[in-house]
Amino acid sequence: MNFKYEICLLLAAIGFFVVSAFLYSYPTYQEGFAYIATFDYQGFAFSLVGFGTLLMVAASISFMKRSKTLTVNSR
């Protein structure tokens, strides 16, 4: 992969982590006799963390393969 694609994958992964942290802690309120805070977006936040982790692993593997070929070719 190109270096720009690896950086884009890492930035997307960081973005997914930030959005998932916000969604995990975002309360929604139900009206009734009392206001009850529920966290309806926690399941969605976990899926974003999983997808962000996959993107970060893909970028890391690509970077390791590219750096290994750079060190072999420089000798």
Contact map, one row per residue, 1 for C-alpha under 8 A:
111011000000000000000000000000000000000000000000000000000000011001000000000
111111000000000000000000000000000000000000000000000000000000000000000000000
111111100000000000000000000000000000000000000000000000000000001000000000000
011111110000000000000000000000000000000000000000000000000000000000000000000
111111111000000000000000000000000000000000000000000000000000000000000000000
111111111100000000000000000000000000000000000000000000000011011000000000000
001111111110000000000000000000000000000000000000000000000010000000000000000
000111111111000000000000000000000000000000000000000000000000000000000000000
000011111111100000000000000000000000000000000000000000110010000000000000000
000001111111110000000000000000000000000000000000000000110010000000000000000
000000111111111000000000000000000000000000000000000000000000000000000000000
000000011111111100000000000000000000000000000000000100100000000000000000000
000000001111111110000000000000000000000000000000001110110000000000000000000
000000000111111111000000000000000000000000000000000100000000000000000000000
000000000011111111100000000000000000000000000000000000000000000000000000000
000000000001111111110000000000000000000000000001101100000000000000000000000
000000000000111111111000000000000000000000000001100100000000000000000000000
000000000000011111111100000000000000000000000000000000000000000000000000000
000000000000001111111110000000000000000000001001000000000000000000000000000
000000000000000111111111000000000000000000011101100000000000000000000000000
000000000000000011111111100000000000000000001000000000000000000000000000000
000000000000000001111111110000000000000000000000000000000000000000000000000
000000000000000000111111110000000000000011011000000000000000000000000000000
000000000000000000011111110000000000001011001100000000000000000000000000000
000000000000000000001111111000000000001001000000000000000000000000000000000
000000000000000000000111111100000000001010000000000000000000000000000000000
000000000000000000000000111110000000111100000000000000000000000000000000000
000000000000000000000000011111000000111100000000000000000000000000000000000
000000000000000000000000001111100011110000000000000000000000000000000000000
000000000000000000000000000111110011110000000000000000000000000000000000000
000000000000000000000000000011111111000000000000000000000000000000000000000
000000000000000000000000000001111110000000000000000000000000000000000000000
000000000000000000000000000000111110000000000000000000000000000000000000000
000000000000000000000000000000111111000000000000000000000000000000000000000
000000000000000000000000000011111111100000000000000000000000000000000000000
000000000000000000000000000011100111110000000000000000000000000000000000000
000000000000000000000000001111000011111000000000000000000000000000000000000
000000000000000000000000001111000001111100000000000000000000000000000000000
000000000000000000000001111100000000111111000000000000000000000000000000000
000000000000000000000000001100000000011111100000000000000000000000000000000
000000000000000000000011010000000000001111111000000000000000000000000000000
000000000000000000000011100000000000001111111100000000000000000000000000000
000000000000000000000000000000000000000111111110000000000000000000000000000
000000000000000000010010000000000000000011111111000000000000000000000000000
000000000000000000111011000000000000000011111111100000000000000000000000000
000000000000000000010001000000000000000001111111110000000000000000000000000
000000000000000000000000000000000000000000111111111000000000000000000000000
000000000000000110110000000000000000000000011111111100000000000000000000000
000000000000000110010000000000000000000000001111111110000000000000000000000
000000000000000000000000000000000000000000000111111111000000000000000000000
000000000000100100000000000000000000000000000011111111100000000000000000000
000000000001110110000000000000000000000000000001111111110000000000000000000
000000000000100000000000000000000000000000000000111111111000000000000000000
000000000000000000000000000000000000000000000000011111111100000000000000000
000000001101100000000000000000000000000000000000001111111110000000000000000
000000001100100000000000000000000000000000000000000111111111000000000000000
000000000000000000000000000000000000000000000000000011111111100000000000000
000000000000000000000000000000000000000000000000000001111111110000000000000
000001101100000000000000000000000000000000000000000000111111111000000000000
000001000000000000000000000000000000000000000000000000011111111100000000000
000000000000000000000000000000000000000000000000000000001111111110000000000
100001000000000000000000000000000000000000000000000000000111111111000000000
101001000000000000000000000000000000000000000000000000000011111111100000000
000000000000000000000000000000000000000000000000000000000001111111110000000
000000000000000000000000000000000000000000000000000000000000111111111000000
100000000000000000000000000000000000000000000000000000000000011111111100000
000000000000000000000000000000000000000000000000000000000000001111111110000
000000000000000000000000000000000000000000000000000000000000000111111111000
000000000000000000000000000000000000000000000000000000000000000011111111100
000000000000000000000000000000000000000000000000000000000000000001111111110
000000000000000000000000000000000000000000000000000000000000000000111111111
000000000000000000000000000000000000000000000000000000000000000000011111111
000000000000000000000000000000000000000000000000000000000000000000001111111
000000000000000000000000000000000000000000000000000000000000000000000111111
000000000000000000000000000000000000000000000000000000000000000000000011111
